[in-house]
Amino acid sequence: LLLYFTGTPYARYFAGGQWIHFLLAPATVALAVPLYQQKERIRRLLKPLLLTLAGGSLLAIAASVGIGWALGASPSSLLSLAPKSATAPVAMGIVEKLGGIPSLTAAVVILTGITGAVGAPWVLNRLGIREPAVRGFAMGLVSHGIGTARAFQESEQTGAFAGLGMGLNALMTAVLVPVLYRIFA
């Protein structure tokens, strides 16, 4: 639908993304199977998951831009910080289209993923959050692929919900950042 509505020919899209497509296909299947096994639980938790997604995505964007602004970052740097909690290909694509600095975005995304993968379990433990679905969704939402890999170390259910959080946050960030950019730029 996105290609259709943007008038992008599939051949052009695929020419630019064929290597990523080749490398991500096995990873997508690896995430899809545990996610499919959790489909009933996801249905039951859909409303809280969507509320968490909206709040978490907005907070991640606002926090990174707010901290950057407080430290005196340039407008292009602020734009480059905004999608830090989305996966690298999504974040870099957003920033490139809007005129930011993709290399800065890549570095911040990687740093965010590592920090989240290392710190999120500690924070969740200190908060007493033990539920695998909640832990996983939070880790995937804030620390994308690296956090999802860490979540799978806890359990398959935690990893499945992390994959869901990662994917939905990439989509939400891809929608929110351009909209917020047009509003505030």
N, C-alpha and C positions, 0 to 999 in steps of 0.2 A: 504494500500500500504506500509506503514511504517513497519508493522509486516511482510509482505511478503519479502520486501527487506532486512530486518535485520535477517530473518530466525527465528523469534520468534513465537512459537506456540500460537495460540489464547488462549488455555486453560491456559497456563502459564501467559500470559498477564492478562487475566480476573481474575485469582486467586489472583494476587497482587492488582488489582484495583476494586474488586467487591464492596467494601463499598463506595469508591468514586463514582463509577458508580451509585450505589443506591441513594446516596445523591445528585449527580449532575443532575440526569435525570429531576426532576421537575424544577430545576433552568434553565436548558438548554431550556426546553419548554417555561418557562416564558420569557426568552430572545428572543427566536425564533419568537414568535408571533409578537411583535412590530417590530422586524427586517424585517420580511416578509412584514409587512405593509409598509415598507419604501423601498421596492425593486426597484421601479422605480427611486427614488431619488438616491439610491446607484449606480445604473447603470449610471446615468448622472454624478455622482461625482467620478466614479471609478478611473480615472487617478490621480486627486489630492489626493484622499484618499491613493492610493498606494505609491505616492511620499512622502506623509506625513508619512506613515507607515515606509518606508525605512529610511528616515531621522531621524524620532523620535526614532526608535529602535536603530539605530547606535549611535545617540547622547546619549541616556539613558545608553547604555553599556559603551561608551567612557567616559562619565562624571563620572560614578561611579568608574570605574577602574582608571581613571586619578586622581580623588580626593584621592582614596585609596593609589595610588602609591605616590602621593605628601606627604601624611601623613606617609609613610613608612610601609604600610601594606605588609605582607608576600605574596608570590605567591599564596598560597592556599586561603588566605583571598581575594586577588584581584579576583580570579576566583569565589569565593563565592558572591562577590558584583555584578558581571557582569549582571546576569539576574534579577536584582531587580525590573524591571518594568513589568515582566511577572507574571502570576498568580502563587501562591505558589506551587501547585503540579508540574507545568512545570519547574519552577525555581529550585526547590529542586531536581527534576529528572535529570536535566542537570548537576547540580553541583555534584550530587552523582556519575554519570557516569564518570565525568571528574576528580574526585578525590578532590573536594573541601570540604567545611564544610557546610553540609545541614542545621544544626541548625542556623548558622550565616545567611545563605541565608533566612531562614524562618523569622528571626527577621527583617532583612533589607527589605524584601518584605512587611511585615506588616507595618513597619514604613513608607515605601514609599507610600503604599495605604492610610494610615491615613493622611499623609502630603499632598498628592495629593487631597484627598477628601475635606480636609479643605482649602488648599491653592489655588487649581486650580480655583475655582469660583471667588475668589478675584482677582487673576492675570488676568483671562479672562475679568472680569469686568473693571479692570484698563486699559486693552488694548483696550477696546471698542468692544470686540467680543461678539456679541449677538446672532448670528446664531446658532440655536439648534444643527444642524448637526456638525458644527465645534466644538462647546463647548463639545458635547458628545464624539466625536471621540478623541479629545485631552484628555479628562478626562479618558476615557477607556484605551487609549494608555499608559498614564503615571502612572495611579494609579489603574489599573486592577479592581478587583471585588468591592473593597470599593468605588472607584471612580465611578464605574458604578451604584452602589446603590445610591450614591449621585446625579448622573446625572438624575436618574429616579425621584428624588424629584423635579427637575426643570420641566421636561415634559417627556411624553412617547417618543417623537421623540429624545430628548437629550439622554435619556436612551438607546434607540435602537442603536444609533450611538456609544455610549459608549461601549455597548456590542460588537459591530462590532470591535471597536478599541482594546478592551481587547482580543478578540479571535484572531484577526490577529496579534497582537503584541506577543501573546504567541507563535504562529506558527513562526513568523519571528525571535524571540529570540531563539527558539529551533533550528533554522537553523544557525543563525549568531554566537552565542556564541561558539559552537564547531568548526566552521570554523575559527573564529578569534583566538581561543585557539591554534589550530594547526599551524596557521601562526606565532603567536607571542610567543608560549611557547618554 
